[in-house]
């Protein structure tokens, strides 16, 4: 049995954020918004709600402004403790501004953006994350990185 932790926002909707940890940096990947507590980006209520996509776009465009300094500090602390070259953090934010950790691990998926104009705003952020992963892999593949 698990304790239910209520992380609904002021408008009563739930959010699941995903931030990727890549080579010591944090990258926003998505903010999924839904009326339902069990949220995955692919099943969230994003497609039919322009206001949800606007929230996602704001998060992708300026993660620190959306999350605030307390949540950013908590994300940085999680990254420091895990000390992973690659990983992700799924979380919500309580009404009081504290981070609610759902999971953090090295098995987070970065899904490509669907070819649909509604998702054009996501492409730069997803591409930025992809480039960071590519740089990480190239850097670690160099012979001097293996010693």
N, CA, C and O atoms as a GROMACS GRO file, in nm:
protein
  588
    1UNK      N    1   0.083  -0.116   0.000
    1UNK     CA    2   0.000   0.000   0.000
    1UNK      C    3   0.089   0.124   0.000
    1UNK      O    4   0.195   0.126   0.062
    2UNK      N    5   0.043   0.226  -0.070
    2UNK     CA    6   0.119   0.351  -0.076
    2UNK      C    7   0.030   0.465  -0.028
    2UNK      O    8  -0.092   0.464  -0.047
    3UNK      N    9   0.093   0.563   0.032
    3UNK     CA   10   0.021   0.681   0.076
    3UNK      C   11  -0.006   0.772  -0.043
    3UNK      O   12   0.084   0.797  -0.124
    4UNK      N   13  -0.127   0.823  -0.053
    4UNK     CA   14  -0.162   0.918  -0.158
    4UNK      C   15  -0.107   1.054  -0.118
    4UNK      O   16  -0.132   1.101  -0.006
    5UNK      N   17  -0.034   1.118  -0.206
    5UNK     CA   18   0.019   1.252  -0.183
    5UNK      C   19  -0.041   1.345  -0.288
    5UNK      O   20  -0.022   1.325  -0.408
    6UNK      N   21  -0.112   1.443  -0.243
    6UNK     CA   22  -0.188   1.531  -0.332
    6UNK      C   23  -0.099   1.644  -0.385
    6UNK      O   24  -0.056   1.731  -0.309
    7UNK      N   25  -0.072   1.640  -0.512
    7UNK     CA   26   0.011   1.743  -0.574
    7UNK      C   27  -0.066   1.818  -0.682
    7UNK      O   28  -0.009   1.859  -0.784
    8UNK      N   29  -0.195   1.836  -0.659
    8UNK     CA   30  -0.273   1.913  -0.756
    8UNK      C   31  -0.233   2.060  -0.749
    8UNK      O   32  -0.197   2.113  -0.644
    9UNK      N   33  -0.241   2.124  -0.864
    9UNK     CA   34  -0.214   2.267  -0.871
    9UNK      C   35  -0.335   2.347  -0.828
    9UNK      O   36  -0.439   2.290  -0.794
   10UNK      N   37  -0.322   2.480  -0.830
   10UNK     CA   38  -0.434   2.566  -0.787
   10UNK      C   39  -0.562   2.545  -0.868
   10UNK      O   40  -0.671   2.569  -0.817
   11UNK      N   41  -0.549   2.501  -0.993
   11UNK     CA   42  -0.668   2.479  -1.075
   11UNK      C   43  -0.722   2.336  -1.063
   11UNK      O   44  -0.812   2.298  -1.138
   12UNK      N   45  -0.669   2.259  -0.969
   12UNK     CA   46  -0.719   2.123  -0.945
   12UNK      C   47  -0.662   2.017  -1.036
   12UNK      O   48  -0.697   1.900  -1.023
   13UNK      N   49  -0.574   2.055  -1.128
   13UNK     CA   50  -0.515   1.958  -1.221
   13UNK      C   51  -0.380   1.909  -1.169
   13UNK      O   52  -0.312   1.977  -1.092
   14UNK      N   53  -0.346   1.790  -1.212
   14UNK     CA   54  -0.221   1.728  -1.173
   14UNK      C   55  -0.114   1.755  -1.280
   14UNK      O   56  -0.145   1.769  -1.398
   15UNK      N   57   0.011   1.761  -1.235
   15UNK     CA   58   0.123   1.780  -1.326
   15UNK      C   59   0.232   1.681  -1.294
   15UNK      O   60   0.262   1.651  -1.178
   16UNK      N   61   0.292   1.629  -1.401
   16UNK     CA   62   0.413   1.548  -1.386
   16UNK      C   63   0.518   1.611  -1.473
   16UNK      O   64   0.504   1.620  -1.595
   17UNK      N   65   0.624   1.654  -1.409
   17UNK     CA   66   0.736   1.712  -1.481
   17UNK      C   67   0.843   1.605  -1.500
   17UNK      O   68   0.858   1.515  -1.417
   18UNK      N   69   0.916   1.616  -1.610
   18UNK     CA   70   1.035   1.531  -1.629
   18UNK      C   71   1.151   1.622  -1.666
   18UNK      O   72   1.145   1.702  -1.759
   19UNK      N   73   1.257   1.606  -1.588
   19UNK     CA   74   1.383   1.676  -1.613
   19UNK      C   75   1.489   1.570  -1.634
   19UNK      O   76   1.498   1.473  -1.559
   20UNK      N   77   1.569   1.589  -1.737
   20UNK     CA   78   1.678   1.496  -1.765
   20UNK      C   79   1.807   1.549  -1.704
   20UNK      O   80   1.835   1.668  -1.707
   21UNK      N   81   1.885   1.456  -1.648
   21UNK     CA   82   2.018   1.486  -1.595
   21UNK      C   83   2.117   1.431  -1.696
   21UNK      O   84   2.126   1.309  -1.714
   22UNK      N   85   2.191   1.519  -1.761
   22UNK     CA   86   2.285   1.474  -1.863
   22UNK      C   87   2.419   1.544  -1.841
   22UNK      O   88   2.432   1.665  -1.856
   23UNK      N   89   2.519   1.464  -1.805
   23UNK     CA   90   2.655   1.512  -1.787
   23UNK      C   91   2.663   1.635  -1.697
   23UNK      O   92   2.731   1.733  -1.728
   24UNK      N   93   2.592   1.628  -1.585
   24UNK     CA   94   2.600   1.734  -1.486
   24UNK      C   95   2.506   1.852  -1.505
   24UNK      O   96   2.512   1.948  -1.428
   25UNK      N   97   2.421   1.847  -1.606
   25UNK     CA   98   2.326   1.956  -1.631
   25UNK      C   99   2.183   1.904  -1.628
   25UNK      O  100   2.158   1.787  -1.655
   26UNK      N  101   2.091   1.993  -1.596
   26UNK     CA  102   1.948   1.960  -1.594
   26UNK      C  103   1.881   2.018  -1.718
   26UNK      O  104   1.903   2.134  -1.754
   27UNK      N  105   1.799   1.935  -1.783
   27UNK     CA  106   1.728   1.975  -1.905
   27UNK      C  107   1.580   1.946  -1.888
   27UNK      O  108   1.544   1.832  -1.857
   28UNK      N  109   1.492   2.045  -1.910
   28UNK     CA  110   1.348   2.016  -1.903
   28UNK      C  111   1.306   1.932  -2.023
   28UNK      O  112   1.349   1.958  -2.135
   29UNK      N  113   1.223   1.831  -1.999
   29UNK     CA  114   1.175   1.746  -2.109
   29UNK      C  115   1.024   1.756  -2.128
   29UNK      O  116   0.978   1.762  -2.242
   30UNK      N  117   0.948   1.759  -2.020
   30UNK     CA  118   0.804   1.781  -2.036
   30UNK      C  119   0.736   1.816  -1.906
   30UNK      O  120   0.784   1.785  -1.796
   31UNK      N  121   0.622   1.880  -1.922
   31UNK     CA  122   0.527   1.904  -1.814
   31UNK      C  123   0.395   1.848  -1.864
   31UNK      O  124   0.331   1.907  -1.952
   32UNK      N  125   0.354   1.736  -1.810
   32UNK     CA  126   0.228   1.672  -1.850
   32UNK      C  127   0.120   1.716  -1.752
   32UNK      O  128   0.139   1.712  -1.631
   33UNK      N  129   0.006   1.757  -1.805
   33UNK     CA  130  -0.104   1.810  -1.724
   33UNK      C  131  -0.228   1.724  -1.748
   33UNK      O  132  -0.259   1.687  -1.862
   34UNK      N  133  -0.299   1.693  -1.639
   34UNK     CA  134  -0.416   1.607  -1.651
   34UNK      C  135  -0.512   1.629  -1.535
   34UNK      O  136  -0.473   1.678  -1.429
   35UNK      N  137  -0.638   1.592  -1.556
   35UNK     CA  138  -0.736   1.589  -1.448
   35UNK      C  139  -0.716   1.465  -1.360
   35UNK      O  140  -0.768   1.458  -1.249
   36UNK      N  141  -0.642   1.368  -1.411
   36UNK     CA  142  -0.622   1.240  -1.342
   36UNK      C  143  -0.486   1.237  -1.274
   36UNK      O  144  -0.390   1.293  -1.326
   37UNK      N  145  -0.478   1.171  -1.160
   37UNK     CA  146  -0.353   1.170  -1.083
   37UNK      C  147  -0.244   1.084  -1.147
   37UNK      O  148  -0.126   1.112  -1.128
   38UNK      N  149  -0.281   0.982  -1.222
   38UNK     CA  150  -0.180   0.895  -1.284
   38UNK      C  151  -0.148   0.951  -1.422
   38UNK      O  152  -0.225   0.937  -1.516
   39UNK      N  153  -0.032   1.014  -1.432
   39UNK     CA  154   0.003   1.087  -1.553
   39UNK      C  155   0.126   1.028  -1.619
   39UNK      O  156   0.228   1.003  -1.554
   40UNK      N  157   0.115   1.006  -1.748
   40UNK     CA  158   0.229   0.980  -1.835
   40UNK      C  159   0.218   1.084  -1.946
   40UNK      O  160   0.108   1.124  -1.982
   41UNK      N  161   0.329   1.127  -2.000
   41UNK     CA  162   0.320   1.230  -2.103
   41UNK      C  163   0.235   1.184  -2.220
   41UNK      O  164   0.159   1.264  -2.275
   42UNK      N  165   0.247   1.058  -2.259
   42UNK     CA  166   0.172   1.009  -2.375
   42UNK      C  167   0.023   0.996  -2.348
   42UNK      O  168  -0.057   0.996  -2.442
   43UNK      N  169  -0.018   0.985  -2.221
   43UNK     CA  170  -0.160   0.969  -2.190
   43UNK      C  171  -0.220   1.091  -2.120
   43UNK      O  172  -0.338   1.091  -2.086
   44UNK      N  173  -0.140   1.195  -2.100
   44UNK     CA  174  -0.190   1.316  -2.034
   44UNK      C  175  -0.286   1.389  -2.128
   44UNK      O  176  -0.294   1.360  -2.247
   45UNK      N  177  -0.356   1.482  -2.072
   45UNK     CA  178  -0.455   1.557  -2.150
   45UNK      C  179  -0.387   1.678  -2.215
   45UNK      O  180  -0.416   1.793  -2.181
   46UNK      N  181  -0.298   1.649  -2.308
   46UNK     CA  182  -0.221   1.754  -2.374
   46UNK      C  183  -0.276   1.786  -2.513
   46UNK      O  184  -0.282   1.902  -2.553
   47UNK      N  185  -0.314   1.684  -2.585
   47UNK     CA  186  -0.352   1.699  -2.725
   47UNK      C  187  -0.471   1.792  -2.744
   47UNK      O  188  -0.471   1.875  -2.835
   48UNK      N  189  -0.572   1.779  -2.660
   48UNK     CA  190  -0.696   1.854  -2.678
   48UNK      C  191  -0.706   1.980  -2.593
   48UNK      O  192  -0.810   2.047  -2.594
   49UNK      N  193  -0.601   2.012  -2.519
   49UNK     CA  194  -0.605   2.127  -2.430
   49UNK      C  195  -0.489   2.222  -2.461
   49UNK      O  196  -0.377   2.200  -2.415
   50UNK      N  197  -0.515   2.327  -2.537
   50UNK     CA  198  -0.408   2.422  -2.569
   50UNK      C  199  -0.345   2.485  -2.444
   50UNK      O  200  -0.226   2.516  -2.443
   51UNK      N  201  -0.425   2.503  -2.339
   51UNK     CA  202  -0.370   2.562  -2.216
   51UNK      C  203  -0.270   2.468  -2.149
   51UNK      O  204  -0.176   2.515  -2.083
   52UNK      N  205  -0.287   2.337  -2.164
   52UNK     CA  206  -0.190   2.242  -2.111
   52UNK      C  207  -0.060   2.250  -2.191
   52UNK      O  208   0.050   2.246  -2.134
   53UNK      N  209  -0.074   2.261  -2.322
   53UNK     CA  210   0.046   2.274  -2.406
   53UNK      C  211   0.118   2.405  -2.376
   53UNK      O  212   0.241   2.412  -2.381
   54UNK      N  213   0.042   2.510  -2.345
   54UNK     CA  214   0.105   2.638  -2.309
   54UNK      C  215   0.186   2.625  -2.180
   54UNK      O  216   0.294   2.683  -2.168
   55UNK      N  217   0.135   2.549  -2.085
   55UNK     CA  218   0.212   2.523  -1.961
   55UNK      C  219   0.340   2.447  -1.991
   55UNK      O  220   0.446   2.480  -1.940
   56UNK      N  221   0.328   2.346  -2.076
   56UNK     CA  222   0.445   2.268  -2.117
   56UNK      C  223   0.547   2.359  -2.185
   56UNK      O  224   0.666   2.351  -2.156
   57UNK      N  225   0.501   2.444  -2.275
   57UNK     CA  226   0.590   2.535  -2.348
   57UNK      C  227   0.660   2.631  -2.252
   57UNK      O  228   0.779   2.658  -2.267
   58UNK      N  229   0.587   2.682  -2.153
   58UNK     CA  230   0.648   2.773  -2.055
   58UNK      C  231   0.757   2.701  -1.977
   58UNK      O  232   0.865   2.757  -1.954
   59UNK      N  233   0.730   2.577  -1.935
   59UNK     CA  234   0.829   2.497  -1.862
   59UNK      C  235   0.952   2.472  -1.947
   59UNK      O  236   1.065   2.488  -1.900
   60UNK      N  237   0.932   2.432  -2.072
   60UNK     CA  238   1.044   2.404  -2.160
   60UNK      C  239   1.124   2.531  -2.191
   60UNK      O  240   1.246   2.524  -2.210
   61UNK      N  241   1.058   2.644  -2.195
   61UNK     CA  242   1.124   2.770  -2.228
   61UNK      C  243   1.200   2.833  -2.113
   61UNK      O  244   1.301   2.899  -2.135
   62UNK      N  245   1.152   2.814  -1.990
   62UNK     CA  246   1.218   2.876  -1.875
   62UNK      C  247   1.188   2.795  -1.748
   62UNK      O  248   1.110   2.836  -1.662
   63UNK      N  249   1.252   2.679  -1.740
   63UNK     CA  250   1.230   2.588  -1.628
   63UNK      C  251   1.248   2.656  -1.491
   63UNK      O  252   1.160   2.641  -1.406
   64UNK      N  253   1.356   2.731  -1.466
   64UNK     CA  254   1.372   2.792  -1.334
   64UNK      C  255   1.259   2.889  -1.297
   64UNK      O  256   1.218   2.893  -1.182
   65UNK      N  257   1.210   2.965  -1.393
   65UNK     CA  258   1.101   3.059  -1.365
   65UNK      C  259   0.972   2.985  -1.331
   65UNK      O  260   0.897   3.029  -1.243
   66UNK      N  261   0.946   2.874  -1.399
   66UNK     CA  262   0.824   2.798  -1.374
   66UNK      C  263   0.831   2.725  -1.240
   66UNK      O  264   0.734   2.724  -1.164
   67UNK      N  265   0.945   2.665  -1.210
   67UNK     CA  266   0.957   2.581  -1.090
   67UNK      C  267   0.993   2.660  -0.964
   67UNK      O  268   0.952   2.622  -0.854
   68UNK      N  269   1.068   2.766  -0.978
   68UNK     CA  270   1.111   2.844  -0.862
   68UNK      C  271   1.239   2.790  -0.801
   68UNK      O  272   1.279   2.677  -0.828
   69UNK      N  273   1.302   2.871  -0.717
   69UNK     CA  274   1.434   2.835  -0.662
   69UNK      C  275   1.433   2.712  -0.570
   69UNK      O  276   1.530   2.637  -0.569
   70UNK      N  277   1.326   2.690  -0.492
   70UNK     CA  278   1.323   2.574  -0.402
   70UNK      C  279   1.322   2.444  -0.480
   70UNK      O  280   1.396   2.351  -0.447
   71UNK      N  281   1.240   2.436  -0.584
   71UNK     CA  282   1.234   2.313  -0.662
   71UNK      C  283   1.363   2.295  -0.741
   71UNK      O  284   1.414   2.183  -0.751
   72UNK      N  285   1.418   2.402  -0.795
   72UNK     CA  286   1.545   2.391  -0.868
   72UNK      C  287   1.655   2.342  -0.774
   72UNK      O  288   1.736   2.258  -0.814
   73UNK      N  289   1.660   2.392  -0.652
   73UNK     CA  290   1.761   2.347  -0.555
   73UNK      C  291   1.741   2.200  -0.522
   73UNK      O  292   1.838   2.125  -0.507
   74UNK      N  293   1.615   2.157  -0.509
   74UNK     CA  294   1.587   2.016  -0.481
   74UNK      C  295   1.631   1.927  -0.598
   74UNK      O  296   1.687   1.820  -0.576
   75UNK      N  297   1.605   1.971  -0.721
   75UNK     CA  298   1.649   1.894  -0.839
   75UNK      C  299   1.801   1.884  -0.843
   75UNK      O  300   1.855   1.777  -0.871
   76UNK      N  301   1.869   1.993  -0.815
   76UNK     CA  302   2.015   1.991  -0.813
   76UNK      C  303   2.067   1.898  -0.704
   76UNK      O  304   2.168   1.830  -0.724
   77UNK      N  305   2.000   1.895  -0.590
   77UNK     CA  306   2.041   1.804  -0.482
   77UNK      C  307   2.021   1.658  -0.522
   77UNK      O  308   2.106   1.574  -0.493
   78UNK      N  309   1.910   1.628  -0.587
   78UNK     CA  310   1.886   1.491  -0.634
   78UNK      C  311   1.994   1.452  -0.734
   78UNK      O  312   2.048   1.342  -0.728
   79UNK      N  313   2.024   1.542  -0.826
   79UNK     CA  314   2.128   1.514  -0.926
   79UNK      C  315   2.262   1.490  -0.857
   79UNK      O  316   2.335   1.398  -0.896
   80UNK      N  317   2.296   1.568  -0.759
   80UNK     CA  318   2.424   1.552  -0.689
   80UNK      C  319   2.431   1.418  -0.616
   80UNK      O  320   2.534   1.352  -0.619
   81UNK      N  321   2.323   1.379  -0.551
   81UNK     CA  322   2.322   1.253  -0.477
   81UNK      C  323   2.332   1.134  -0.572
   81UNK      O  324   2.407   1.040  -0.546
   82UNK      N  325   2.257   1.137  -0.682
   82UNK     CA  326   2.259   1.025  -0.776
   82UNK      C  327   2.390   1.020  -0.855
   82UNK      O  328   2.440   0.912  -0.885
   83UNK      N  329   2.444   1.134  -0.888
   83UNK     CA  330   2.573   1.143  -0.958
   83UNK      C  331   2.576   1.056  -1.084
   83UNK      O  332   2.672   0.982  -1.107
   84UNK      N  333   2.470   1.064  -1.164
   84UNK     CA  334   2.460   0.988  -1.288
   84UNK      C  335   2.505   1.073  -1.407
   84UNK      O  336   2.480   1.193  -1.410
   85UNK      N  337   2.570   1.010  -1.503
   85UNK     CA  338   2.599   1.079  -1.628
   85UNK      C  339   2.471   1.103  -1.706
   85UNK      O  340   2.457   1.205  -1.774
   86UNK      N  341   2.378   1.010  -1.697
   86UNK     CA  342   2.250   1.019  -1.768
   86UNK      C  343   2.140   0.968  -1.676
   86UNK      O  344   2.156   0.865  -1.610
   87UNK      N  345   2.032   1.040  -1.670
   87UNK     CA  346   1.917   0.995  -1.593
   87UNK      C  347   1.805   1.096  -1.602
   87UNK      O  348   1.817   1.200  -1.668
   88UNK      N  349   1.697   1.066  -1.537
   88UNK     CA  350   1.583   1.156  -1.537
   88UNK      C  351   1.517   1.162  -1.401
   88UNK      O  352   1.534   1.073  -1.317
   89UNK      N  353   1.442   1.268  -1.381
   89UNK     CA  354   1.368   1.289  -1.257
   89UNK      C  355   1.224   1.320  -1.295
   89UNK      O  356   1.198   1.415  -1.369
   90UNK      N  357   1.130   1.241  -1.245
   90UNK     CA  358   0.987   1.267  -1.260
   90UNK      C  359   0.936   1.319  -1.126
   90UNK      O  360   0.965   1.260  -1.022
   91UNK      N  361   0.861   1.428  -1.129
   91UNK     CA  362   0.820   1.490  -1.004
   91UNK      C  363   0.697   1.578  -1.024
   91UNK      O  364   0.660   1.612  -1.136
   92UNK      N  365   0.637   1.612  -0.914
   92UNK     CA  366   0.531   1.711  -0.910
   92UNK      C  367   0.575   1.822  -0.817
   92UNK      O  368   0.686   1.820  -0.764
   93UNK      N  369   0.488   1.919  -0.798
   93UNK     CA  370   0.517   2.029  -0.706
   93UNK      C  371   0.395   2.048  -0.617
   93UNK      O  372   0.283   2.069  -0.665
   94UNK      N  373   0.418   2.041  -0.486
   94UNK     CA  374   0.311   2.066  -0.391
   94UNK      C  375   0.264   2.211  -0.399
   94UNK      O  376   0.335   2.296  -0.451
   95UNK      N  377   0.145   2.238  -0.347
   95UNK     CA  378   0.091   2.374  -0.345
   95UNK      C  379   0.182   2.470  -0.269
   95UNK      O  380   0.185   2.589  -0.299
   96UNK      N  381   0.256   2.418  -0.170
   96UNK     CA  382   0.346   2.506  -0.092
   96UNK      C  383   0.480   2.529  -0.161
   96UNK      O  384   0.566   2.600  -0.108
   97UNK      N  385   0.499   2.470  -0.280
   97UNK     CA  386   0.622   2.493  -0.356
   97UNK      C  387   0.730   2.390  -0.335
   97UNK      O  388   0.838   2.404  -0.393
   98UNK      N  389   0.707   2.288  -0.256
   98UNK     CA  390   0.805   2.181  -0.238
   98UNK      C  391   0.794   2.080  -0.351
   98UNK      O  392   0.688   2.061  -0.410
   99UNK      N  393   0.905   2.015  -0.380
   99UNK     CA  394   0.909   1.911  -0.483
   99UNK      C  395   0.852   1.780  -0.428
   99UNK      O  396   0.881   1.743  -0.315
  100UNK      N  397   0.772   1.712  -0.507
  100UNK     CA  398   0.721   1.579  -0.476
  100UNK      C  399   0.787   1.482  -0.574
  100UNK      O  400   0.751   1.480  -0.692
  101UNK      N  401   0.881   1.405  -0.527
  101UNK     CA  402   0.956   1.313  -0.612
  101UNK      C  403   0.873   1.189  -0.644
  101UNK      O  404   0.825   1.121  -0.554
  102UNK      N  405   0.857   1.162  -0.773
  102UNK     CA  406   0.791   1.039  -0.816
  102UNK      C  407   0.896   0.930  -0.838
  102UNK      O  408   0.884   0.821  -0.783
  103UNK      N  409   0.997   0.960  -0.918
  103UNK     CA  410   1.107   0.865  -0.939
  103UNK      C  411   1.224   0.938  -1.002
  103UNK      O  412   1.209   1.040  -1.068
  104UNK      N  413   1.342   0.882  -0.981
  104UNK     CA  414   1.464   0.934  -1.044
  104UNK      C  415   1.555   0.814  -1.069
  104UNK      O  416   1.585   0.738  -0.977
  105UNK      N  417   1.598   0.800  -1.196
  105UNK     CA  418   1.681   0.684  -1.228
  105UNK      C  419   1.749   0.703  -1.364
  105UNK      O  420   1.730   0.804  -1.431
  106UNK      N  421   1.828   0.603  -1.401
  106UNK     CA  422   1.903   0.608  -1.527
  106UNK      C  423   1.828   0.542  -1.642
  106UNK      O  424   1.888   0.516  -1.747
  107UNK      N  425   1.699   0.515  -1.625
  107UNK     CA  426   1.624   0.445  -1.729
  107UNK      C  427   1.513   0.530  -1.790
  107UNK      O  428   1.418   0.476  -1.845
  108UNK      N  429   1.522   0.660  -1.780
  108UNK     CA  430   1.419   0.749  -1.834
  108UNK      C  431   1.432   0.758  -1.985
  108UNK      O  432   1.541   0.768  -2.040
  109UNK      N  433   1.318   0.754  -2.050
  109UNK     CA  434   1.312   0.756  -2.196
  109UNK      C  435   1.294   0.899  -2.246
  109UNK      O  436   1.223   0.979  -2.185
  110UNK      N  437   1.358   0.928  -2.358
  110UNK     CA  438   1.338   1.055  -2.427
  110UNK      C  439   1.266   1.020  -2.558
  110UNK      O  440   1.328   0.973  -2.653
  111UNK      N  441   1.136   1.045  -2.561
  111UNK     CA  442   1.058   1.011  -2.680
  111UNK      C  443   1.068   1.123  -2.783
  111UNK      O  444   1.069   1.241  -2.748
  112UNK      N  445   1.076   1.086  -2.911
  112UNK     CA  446   1.078   1.190  -3.014
  112UNK      C  447   0.943   1.262  -3.021
  112UNK      O  448   0.840   1.207  -2.980
  113UNK      N  449   0.944   1.383  -3.071
  113UNK     CA  450   0.822   1.461  -3.085
  113UNK      C  451   0.742   1.410  -3.205
  113UNK      O  452   0.798   1.387  -3.313
  114UNK      N  453   0.614   1.394  -3.186
  114UNK     CA  454   0.523   1.348  -3.290
  114UNK      C  455   0.516   1.454  -3.401
  114UNK      O  456   0.519   1.574  -3.373
  115UNK      N  457   0.507   1.408  -3.524
  115UNK     CA  458   0.497   1.499  -3.639
  115UNK      C  459   0.355   1.555  -3.647
  115UNK      O  460   0.269   1.501  -3.717
  116UNK      N  461   0.333   1.662  -3.576
  116UNK     CA  462   0.204   1.730  -3.573
  116UNK      C  463   0.235   1.873  -3.530
  116UNK      O  464   0.312   1.894  -3.436
  117UNK      N  465   0.176   1.970  -3.596
  117UNK     CA  466   0.206   2.111  -3.569
  117UNK      C  467   0.180   2.150  -3.423
  117UNK      O  468   0.242   2.243  -3.372
  118UNK      N  469   0.088   2.078  -3.356
  118UNK     CA  470   0.060   2.111  -3.216
  118UNK      C  471   0.182   2.095  -3.127
  118UNK      O  472   0.191   2.157  -3.021
  119UNK      N  473   0.276   2.011  -3.171
  119UNK     CA  474   0.393   1.980  -3.089
  119UNK      C  475   0.519   2.053  -3.135
  119UNK      O  476   0.628   2.026  -3.084
  120UNK      N  477   0.507   2.143  -3.229
  120UNK     CA  478   0.624   2.215  -3.279
  120UNK      C  479   0.700   2.287  -3.168
  120UNK      O  480   0.822   2.297  -3.173
  121UNK      N  481   0.628   2.338  -3.070
  121UNK     CA  482   0.693   2.409  -2.959
  121UNK      C  483   0.789   2.318  -2.881
  121UNK      O  484   0.882   2.368  -2.818
  122UNK      N  485   0.767   2.188  -2.884
  122UNK     CA  486   0.849   2.092  -2.808
  122UNK      C  487   0.981   2.058  -2.877
  122UNK      O  488   1.078   2.019  -2.811
  123UNK      N  489   0.984   2.071  -3.008
  123UNK     CA  490   1.101   2.026  -3.084
  123UNK      C  491   1.234   2.083  -3.036
  123UNK      O  492   1.328   2.006  -3.017
  124UNK      N  493   1.246   2.214  -3.015
  124UNK     CA  494   1.376   2.266  -2.971
  124UNK      C  495   1.425   2.205  -2.840
  124UNK      O  496   1.544   2.177  -2.826
  125UNK      N  497   1.335   2.186  -2.745
  125UNK     CA  498   1.376   2.128  -2.616
  125UNK      C  499   1.418   1.983  -2.631
  125UNK      O  500   1.519   1.942  -2.574
  126UNK      N  501   1.342   1.905  -2.707
  126UNK     CA  502   1.376   1.763  -2.728
  126UNK      C  503   1.507   1.752  -2.804
  126UNK      O  504   1.591   1.666  -2.773
  127UNK      N  505   1.526   1.838  -2.904
  127UNK     CA  506   1.651   1.837  -2.980
  127UNK      C  507   1.769   1.877  -2.892
  127UNK      O  508   1.878   1.821  -2.905
  128UNK      N  509   1.750   1.973  -2.802
  128UNK     CA  510   1.855   2.015  -2.709
  128UNK      C  511   1.897   1.898  -2.620
  128UNK      O  512   2.016   1.876  -2.597
  129UNK      N  513   1.800   1.823  -2.571
  129UNK     CA  514   1.829   1.706  -2.488
  129UNK      C  515   1.903   1.601  -2.572
  129UNK      O  516   1.999   1.542  -2.524
  130UNK      N  517   1.858   1.579  -2.695
  130UNK     CA  518   1.925   1.483  -2.783
  130UNK      C  519   2.070   1.520  -2.810
  130UNK      O  520   2.158   1.434  -2.810
  131UNK      N  521   2.094   1.649  -2.832
  131UNK     CA  522   2.232   1.694  -2.855
  131UNK      C  523   2.318   1.674  -2.730
  131UNK      O  524   2.435   1.636  -2.741
  132UNK      N  525   2.260   1.698  -2.614
  132UNK     CA  526   2.335   1.677  -2.489
  132UNK      C  527   2.372   1.530  -2.472
  132UNK      O  528   2.484   1.499  -2.430
  133UNK      N  529   2.280   1.440  -2.502
  133UNK     CA  530   2.310   1.297  -2.494
  133UNK      C  531   2.419   1.260  -2.594
  133UNK      O  532   2.511   1.185  -2.562
  134UNK      N  533   2.409   1.313  -2.714
  134UNK     CA  534   2.510   1.285  -2.817
  134UNK      C  535   2.648   1.332  -2.771
  134UNK      O  536   2.746   1.259  -2.782
  135UNK      N  537   2.656   1.455  -2.718
  135UNK     CA  538   2.785   1.506  -2.668
  135UNK      C  539   2.840   1.417  -2.557
  135UNK      O  540   2.960   1.389  -2.553
  136UNK      N  541   2.753   1.372  -2.468
  136UNK     CA  542   2.795   1.284  -2.359
  136UNK      C  543   2.853   1.155  -2.414
  136UNK      O  544   2.960   1.112  -2.371
  137UNK      N  545   2.783   1.093  -2.506
  137UNK     CA  546   2.830   0.965  -2.562
  137UNK      C  547   2.961   0.981  -2.637
  137UNK      O  548   3.050   0.897  -2.625
  138UNK      N  549   2.973   1.086  -2.714
  138UNK     CA  550   3.097   1.109  -2.789
  138UNK      C  551   3.212   1.134  -2.691
  138UNK      O  552   3.322   1.079  -2.709
  139UNK      N  553   3.189   1.214  -2.590
  139UNK     CA  554   3.295   1.243  -2.492
  139UNK      C  555   3.338   1.116  -2.418
  139UNK      O  556   3.457   1.097  -2.393
  140UNK      N  557   3.244   1.031  -2.383
  140UNK     CA  558   3.278   0.910  -2.308
  140UNK      C  559   3.340   0.802  -2.397
  140UNK      O  560   3.404   0.710  -2.348
  141UNK      N  561   3.320   0.814  -2.529
  141UNK     CA  562   3.376   0.715  -2.622
  141UNK      C  563   3.522   0.743  -2.654
  141UNK      O  564   3.591   0.656  -2.708
  142UNK      N  565   3.570   0.862  -2.623
  142UNK     CA  566   3.710   0.896  -2.651
  142UNK      C  567   3.801   0.808  -2.566
  142UNK      O  568   3.769   0.777  -2.451
  143UNK      N  569   3.913   0.768  -2.621
  143UNK     CA  570   4.005   0.679  -2.545
  143UNK      C  571   4.046   0.737  -2.410
  143UNK      O  572   4.055   0.663  -2.312
  144UNK      N  573   4.072   0.867  -2.403
  144UNK     CA  574   4.116   0.926  -2.276
  144UNK      C  575   4.006   0.923  -2.170
  144UNK      O  576   4.035   0.929  -2.051
  145UNK      N  577   3.880   0.913  -2.212
  145UNK     CA  578   3.767   0.905  -2.117
  145UNK      C  579   3.754   0.767  -2.057
  145UNK      O  580   3.687   0.750  -1.956
  146UNK      N  581   3.817   0.667  -2.118
  146UNK     CA  582   3.803   0.528  -2.071
  146UNK      C  583   3.912   0.488  -1.974
  146UNK      O  584   3.910   0.376  -1.922
  147UNK      N  585   4.007   0.574  -1.946
  147UNK     CA  586   4.117   0.536  -1.855
  147UNK      C  587   4.084   0.567  -1.713
  147UNK      O  588   4.165   0.541  -1.624
   0.00000   0.00000   0.00000
